[in-house]
Amino acid sequence: MGGYTSEYEISLKSGSVVVQHLNKTQYRPYPVRIDKKGWTVLVDDTWLPIDQKDFSCGDLTFDVVFNAVHGAPGENGELQAYFDKRGVPYTGCSAEVSALTYNKSKTLDFLQPYGISMAHRMVISKGQEIDTKRVVETVGLPCFVKANQAGSSFGVSKVYEASELLGAIAKAFQEDDCVLIESFLEGTEVSIGVITYEGKVRVLAPTEIVSSADFFDYAAKYEGQSEEITPARLSEKQLKNLNQAALKVYASLGMKGFSRSDFIFVGNIPYFLEINTVPGLTEASLLPQQARHAGIPLSELFEAAIAEALKK
């Protein structure tokens, strides 16, 4: 749990929920905090340093890693590559898939040939000259400006006027060196979990997002400024189209373990926004809500992820 990004505190909450719900007669969980100062493990109420050469702490070694690190290095492939080199199994997808999916624009480019609907978009890198007129011509107004590699809506702005673009882009650059700008889509926003559970890929019931904010930003996600309705209020046709699209995204990317993908409906067509490969796991997070609706307790959800990791 932890990480190197603005999602650090959220990850600590997710990791704590995992520790809390694991069956202590079957597992002996050790919270490991990853941060820029170093890696530490909680042993007998004391935080001790992890030896990063072999991921150990004295005589203590680990059978499997439950990855609850949102953002870098847990969601961008760094931790996965580290554990691959040391032969330590971990939950979730591979280093290669993590590296791809953490990059929003590259994920969209990868999925484009699979016939998945998406908003118009463009990418701006730090240091590149910004032509606001070209931005408006490409994506229109209003539009969304996002940090290309960030989560939890950090660095996201909804822009209504061309005069607001430079400020929004500067805000996104605080999170990443690359900015993704997408056209605004008017419609119902949903988030849908697709997971590998007991050896099978399973699509969960989607959650409809009704935000009292202008969009599903950080406050809407974590400070109660949104209504989250599971299952989403969709027609049979919309639900069928959404399930097909979510499954296609999961399979096309070569996903494993948990995922949560965000879509916006325009009519009956779900437009893909992004995928989270280490989704929030707190009691209030969307994936646990969807698992509960499917009759899967958190303890079983987490233990299934560990069992899947150990099969590797």
C-alpha positions as semicolon CSV with decimal commas, in nm:
position;residue;x (nm);y (nm);z (nm)
1;M;0,000;0,000;0,000
2;G;0,106;0,364;-0,043
3;G;0,297;0,464;-0,353
4;Y;0,464;0,770;-0,500
5;T;0,164;0,972;-0,620
6;S;-0,123;1,185;-0,491
7;E;-0,319;0,862;-0,438
8;Y;-0,093;0,759;-0,146
9;E;-0,351;0,809;0,131
10;I;-0,629;0,639;-0,066
11;S;-0,403;0,339;-0,120
12;L;-0,332;0,316;0,255
13;K;-0,708;0,293;0,313
14;S;-0,748;0,022;0,048
15;G;-0,460;-0,179;0,193
16;S;-0,599;-0,151;0,545
17;V;-0,936;-0,287;0,428
18;V;-0,762;-0,587;0,268
19;V;-0,573;-0,663;0,591
20;Q;-0,891;-0,624;0,794
21;H;-1,099;-0,867;0,584
22;L;-0,849;-1,146;0,520
23;N;-0,916;-1,469;0,708
24;K;-0,645;-1,465;0,978
25;T;-0,672;-1,843;1,029
26;Q;-0,567;-1,892;0,667
27;Y;-0,338;-1,594;0,603
28;R;-0,084;-1,395;0,800
29;P;-0,096;-1,051;0,638
30;Y;0,180;-0,791;0,682
31;P;0,108;-0,431;0,580
32;V;0,394;-0,300;0,364
33;R;0,414;0,075;0,303
34;I;0,575;0,191;-0,019
35;D;0,684;0,555;-0,023
36;K;0,966;0,771;-0,153
37;K;1,155;0,757;0,178
38;G;1,169;0,378;0,173
39;W;0,968;0,058;0,210
40;T;0,861;-0,061;0,555
41;V;0,666;-0,355;0,697
42;L;0,458;-0,365;1,015
43;V;0,585;-0,644;1,242
44;D;0,455;-0,668;1,601
45;D;0,339;-0,303;1,601
46;T;0,675;-0,174;1,472
47;W;0,750;-0,048;1,121
48;L;1,074;-0,211;1,004
49;P;1,268;-0,153;0,679
50;I;1,223;-0,387;0,384
51;D;1,542;-0,500;0,211
52;Q;1,462;-0,411;-0,149
53;K;1,734;-0,643;-0,285
54;D;1,520;-0,949;-0,213
55;F;1,198;-0,807;-0,062
56;S;1,259;-0,938;0,288
57;C;1,286;-0,812;0,645
58;G;1,542;-1,012;0,839
59;D;1,417;-1,371;0,843
60;L;1,074;-1,260;0,721
61;T;0,994;-1,343;0,357
62;F;0,662;-1,339;0,175
63;D;0,462;-1,603;-0,014
64;V;0,253;-1,362;-0,218
65;V;0,196;-0,986;-0,256
66;F;-0,149;-0,828;-0,254
67;N;-0,103;-0,514;-0,462
68;A;-0,317;-0,227;-0,332
69;V;-0,086;0,052;-0,452
70;H;-0,285;0,297;-0,666
71;G;-0,078;0,494;-0,916
72;A;0,301;0,456;-0,940
73;P;0,474;0,222;-0,872
74;G;0,185;-0,025;-0,821
75;E;-0,029;0,050;-1,123
76;N;0,230;0,138;-1,387
77;G;0,423;-0,191;-1,404
78;E;0,720;-0,095;-1,185
79;L;0,627;-0,312;-0,885
80;Q;0,517;-0,596;-1,110
81;A;0,853;-0,598;-1,292
82;Y;1,034;-0,582;-0,956
83;F;0,846;-0,887;-0,823
84;D;0,885;-1,077;-1,153
85;K;1,263;-1,049;-1,118
86;R;1,246;-1,188;-0,765
87;G;0,997;-1,463;-0,836
88;V;0,736;-1,327;-0,594
89;P;0,374;-1,382;-0,709
90;Y;0,138;-1,083;-0,692
91;T;-0,227;-1,004;-0,750
92;G;-0,350;-0,831;-1,064
93;C;-0,219;-0,799;-1,417
94;S;0,131;-0,827;-1,561
95;A;0,399;-0,558;-1,573
96;E;0,340;-0,508;-1,947
97;V;-0,037;-0,467;-1,915
98;S;0,004;-0,237;-1,613
99;A;0,249;-0,013;-1,800
100;L;0,011;0,014;-2,096
101;T;-0,311;0,074;-1,903
102;Y;-0,158;0,336;-1,672
103;N;-0,105;0,547;-1,983
104;K;-0,455;0,666;-2,075
105;S;-0,378;0,780;-2,430
106;K;-0,179;0,466;-2,520
107;T;-0,463;0,250;-2,386
108;L;-0,710;0,434;-2,607
109;D;-0,478;0,396;-2,908
110;F;-0,438;0,022;-2,835
111;L;-0,814;-0,036;-2,808
112;Q;-0,910;0,176;-3,112
113;P;-0,892;-0,113;-3,366
114;Y;-1,130;-0,324;-3,152
115;G;-1,432;-0,110;-3,240
116;I;-1,474;0,041;-2,891
117;S;-1,638;0,384;-2,897
118;M;-1,432;0,674;-2,757
119;A;-1,439;1,053;-2,733
120;H;-1,234;1,271;-2,971
121;R;-0,896;1,335;-2,810
122;M;-0,551;1,487;-2,838
123;V;-0,232;1,471;-2,633
124;I;0,004;1,752;-2,530
125;S;0,350;1,690;-2,383
126;K;0,529;1,924;-2,142
127;G;0,740;2,175;-2,335
128;Q;0,524;2,148;-2,646
129;E;0,375;2,468;-2,782
130;I;0,005;2,486;-2,693
131;D;-0,230;2,604;-2,968
132;T;-0,562;2,659;-2,788
133;K;-0,740;2,726;-3,119
134;R;-0,632;2,383;-3,247
135;V;-0,746;2,220;-2,923
136;V;-1,095;2,367;-2,961
137;E;-1,110;2,267;-3,329
138;T;-1,009;1,907;-3,241
139;V;-1,218;1,830;-2,932
140;G;-1,468;2,117;-2,906
141;L;-1,600;2,285;-2,592
142;P;-1,667;2,197;-2,320
143;C;-1,384;1,944;-2,292
144;F;-1,194;1,752;-2,026
145;V;-0,827;1,810;-1,954
146;K;-0,658;1,522;-1,769
147;A;-0,316;1,418;-1,652
148;N;-0,239;1,126;-1,884
149;Q;-0,099;0,913;-1,602
150;A;-0,283;0,980;-1,275
151;G;-0,586;0,849;-1,089
152;S;-0,862;0,955;-0,850
153;S;-0,935;1,257;-1,073
154;F;-0,615;1,437;-0,967
155;G;-0,524;1,692;-1,233
156;V;-0,864;1,681;-1,408
157;S;-1,058;1,990;-1,518
158;K;-1,373;2,048;-1,718
159;V;-1,312;2,344;-1,948
160;Y;-1,591;2,559;-2,092
161;E;-1,397;2,846;-2,248
162;A;-1,078;2,854;-2,455
163;S;-0,937;3,107;-2,207
164;E;-0,946;2,838;-1,935
165;L;-0,739;2,585;-2,129
166;L;-0,387;2,699;-2,035
167;G;-0,469;2,699;-1,663
168;A;-0,627;2,352;-1,683
169;I;-0,329;2,215;-1,877
170;A;-0,088;2,363;-1,621
171;K;-0,288;2,192;-1,342
172;A;-0,267;1,857;-1,522
173;F;0,109;1,900;-1,574
174;Q;0,147;1,907;-1,194
175;E;0,055;1,535;-1,199
176;D;0,223;1,417;-1,519
177;D;0,441;1,535;-1,809
178;C;0,171;1,444;-2,059
179;V;-0,186;1,578;-2,082
180;L;-0,487;1,413;-2,244
181;I;-0,768;1,638;-2,371
182;E;-1,102;1,479;-2,459
183;S;-1,433;1,602;-2,594
184;F;-1,722;1,625;-2,346
185;L;-1,984;1,353;-2,378
186;E;-2,334;1,425;-2,250
187;G;-2,491;1,116;-2,098
188;T;-2,510;0,866;-1,814
189;E;-2,173;0,787;-1,654
190;V;-2,115;0,433;-1,532
191;S;-1,829;0,231;-1,387
192;I;-1,816;-0,145;-1,428
193;G;-1,599;-0,409;-1,267
194;V;-1,462;-0,705;-1,459
195;I;-1,269;-0,953;-1,246
196;T;-1,112;-1,296;-1,257
197;Y;-1,291;-1,481;-0,978
198;E;-1,253;-1,849;-0,899
199;G;-1,078;-1,904;-1,231
200;K;-1,345;-1,735;-1,446
201;V;-1,379;-1,387;-1,590
202;R;-1,687;-1,225;-1,438
203;V;-1,860;-0,898;-1,530
204;L;-2,014;-0,729;-1,226
205;A;-2,322;-0,508;-1,216
206;P;-2,232;-0,151;-1,320
207;T;-2,259;0,152;-1,093
208;E;-2,428;0,469;-1,217
209;I;-2,254;0,789;-1,108
210;V;-2,479;1,087;-1,030
211;S;-2,245;1,366;-0,919
212;S;-2,362;1,683;-0,747
213;A;-2,034;1,837;-0,867
214;D;-1,981;1,938;-1,229
215;F;-1,822;1,598;-1,293
216;F;-1,704;1,291;-1,098
217;D;-1,404;1,467;-0,941
218;Y;-1,207;1,392;-0,623
219;A;-1,471;1,544;-0,392
220;A;-1,747;1,350;-0,565
221;K;-1,549;1,026;-0,534
222;Y;-1,422;1,056;-0,177
223;E;-1,617;1,327;0,003
224;G;-1,971;1,207;-0,058
225;Q;-2,062;1,458;-0,329
226;S;-2,214;1,196;-0,555
227;E;-2,482;0,931;-0,560
228;E;-2,362;0,587;-0,666
229;I;-2,639;0,355;-0,782
230;T;-2,565;-0,018;-0,811
231;P;-2,697;-0,162;-1,034
232;A;-2,709;0,129;-1,278
233;R;-3,046;0,230;-1,420
234;L;-2,990;0,107;-1,774
235;S;-3,213;-0,044;-2,039
236;E;-3,160;-0,408;-2,139
237;K;-2,993;-0,294;-2,460
238;Q;-2,762;-0,050;-2,280
239;L;-2,662;-0,314;-2,025
240;K;-2,592;-0,571;-2,297
241;N;-2,379;-0,321;-2,493
242;L;-2,192;-0,219;-2,176
243;N;-2,118;-0,577;-2,070
244;Q;-1,988;-0,659;-2,417
245;A;-1,769;-0,347;-2,429
246;A;-1,629;-0,400;-2,076
247;L;-1,550;-0,764;-2,149
248;K;-1,387;-0,670;-2,480
249;V;-1,166;-0,412;-2,305
250;Y;-1,061;-0,666;-2,039
251;A;-0,987;-0,944;-2,289
252;S;-0,820;-0,724;-2,553
253;L;-0,578;-0,580;-2,297
254;G;-0,493;-0,923;-2,154
255;M;-0,615;-0,822;-1,808
256;K;-0,597;-1,042;-1,498
257;G;-0,743;-0,995;-1,152
258;F;-0,954;-0,689;-1,068
259;S;-1,039;-0,407;-1,304
260;R;-1,289;-0,124;-1,316
261;S;-1,366;0,057;-1,639
262;D;-1,545;0,390;-1,681
263;F;-1,789;0,462;-1,964
264;I;-2,036;0,733;-2,064
265;F;-2,350;0,647;-2,259
266;V;-2,448;0,847;-2,563
267;G;-2,784;0,696;-2,644
268;N;-2,736;0,319;-2,623
269;I;-2,365;0,331;-2,698
270;P;-2,111;0,314;-2,412
271;Y;-1,804;0,533;-2,476
272;F;-1,491;0,405;-2,304
273;L;-1,299;0,652;-2,085
274;E;-1,034;0,456;-1,893
275;I;-0,956;0,139;-1,699
276;N;-0,828;0,106;-1,343
277;T;-0,615;-0,206;-1,284
278;V;-0,577;-0,146;-0,909
279;P;-0,923;-0,006;-0,825
280;G;-1,012;0,133;-0,483
281;L;-1,089;-0,137;-0,226
282;T;-1,233;0,062;0,063
283;E;-1,583;-0,022;0,191
284;A;-1,722;0,272;-0,007
285;S;-1,528;0,204;-0,329
286;L;-1,716;0,105;-0,642
287;L;-1,571;-0,242;-0,701
288;P;-1,654;-0,363;-0,346
289;Q;-2,006;-0,221;-0,390
290;Q;-2,046;-0,422;-0,710
291;A;-1,903;-0,737;-0,548
292;R;-2,151;-0,705;-0,261
293;H;-2,436;-0,679;-0,512
294;A;-2,309;-1,004;-0,669
295;G;-2,311;-1,170;-0,328
296;I;-1,930;-1,178;-0,299
297;P;-1,807;-1,073;0,049
298;L;-1,483;-0,873;0,060
299;S;-1,303;-1,159;0,232
300;E;-1,385;-1,394;-0,057
301;L;-1,307;-1,128;-0,317
302;F;-0,961;-1,069;-0,171
303;E;-0,886;-1,436;-0,110
304;A;-0,982;-1,524;-0,467
305;A;-0,726;-1,267;-0,588
306;I;-0,456;-1,428;-0,370
307;A;-0,547;-1,778;-0,492
308;E;-0,524;-1,656;-0,852
309;A;-0,183;-1,499;-0,782
310;L;-0,051;-1,819;-0,625
311;K;-0,149;-2,013;-0,940
312;K;0,109;-1,806;-1,128
